[in-house]
Amino acid sequence: MKKMIFATVALTGTFQAQTTPVYVGTGADGIYTLELNEKTGALSNRKHVVKGQNMGFQEVNKEGSVIFSTFKKDGKGAVSAYSIVKGKFTEISSQPYEGRGLCHVSIDANEKVLFGADYGGGKVVSFPIEAGEIGPVASLMQHKGSSVNKQRQEGPHAHSIYAGPDNKFAYAPDLGIDQVKFYAFDAKGTLTDKGGFRLIPGSGPRHMKFGKDGSHAYVLNELTLTVTGFSRDRKNGVLTMKNTVSVFPSKTKTENMSCSEIRVSQDGKFIYTANRDLTEEGRDSLTVLSVAQDGSLKHLETTPAAVWIPRNINLSPSGDWLLVAGQKSNEVTSHRIDKKTGKISFSGKSAEVPKAMCINFAR
């Protein structure tokens, strides 16, 4: 492991710390923390704070006091919640569900519902939350169908699920059926199937994010290496497809590549994606797309990710940094963001984290 120097400094007059805590979920042995230096992008002070299996994805509540995680309990798929007090993580609760294990979790805006997506089982699940404590399963919804890619789309593969901006509807991209499944939900976590929104056959929708004002949504398509923009009716939550753009410049060699994560800048003007090279040819990359006023998308740049298999990316609360989780290079790297142009540049800084898979920040 590289030796790193870490110092905590306060800004004169504001006493605002120059470092931001980072939480890293792994495919190895649990959750780690790092410190991001907001001036240099240095990542330091690594700690192993939670030990567990299948902890590859997390979400933090608004106050930064609770982190929710995928988990395996007694060999079964589960979710868990941990309180965070002065850097110490303490388990609050955990709940199993009837499934193979979750690849994604999220919480609604009121922090009353925890959602999860089961890729292998092609289903989504919801749990009620009370004061950070997770209750028993509220709904377990089995997806059905298949699509044109016989190797990857032989059946449903729910890859993520999110509450919409109005907190009335949930959206679940399913790679196996080329749909974003659409659900209504209530404060108890009960899901009601409202159908779904179809994408171009073979797209393989994986993750999605919403625009700043909630009137647009953006779906990352793992198989076709594209992002599809939708307009969103804020009254009934319905999505209408607008345009689909590649995450790569034209004539780029994209065989044996896939996309993993999508993020939207705080001002809603830029979209960032992570792109994985499955053949070890050094093509792992990050893409920046610009967002027009009408929500349409345009490719700006694709730049090296500086990791092997960028499984997840996230924007720092300051908006100055994009952090990348390198699943197979066992590291996290930092990339500086030019807020005016949206473009990014590798800081040269990294920290070793085994099988890094998910990045979150303290709020």
Summary of the structure (lengths in Angstrom):
residues: 363
radius of gyration: 19.2
end to end distance: 28.1
largest distance: 60.7
contacts: 1332
relative contact order: 0.13
helix: 0%
strand: 55%
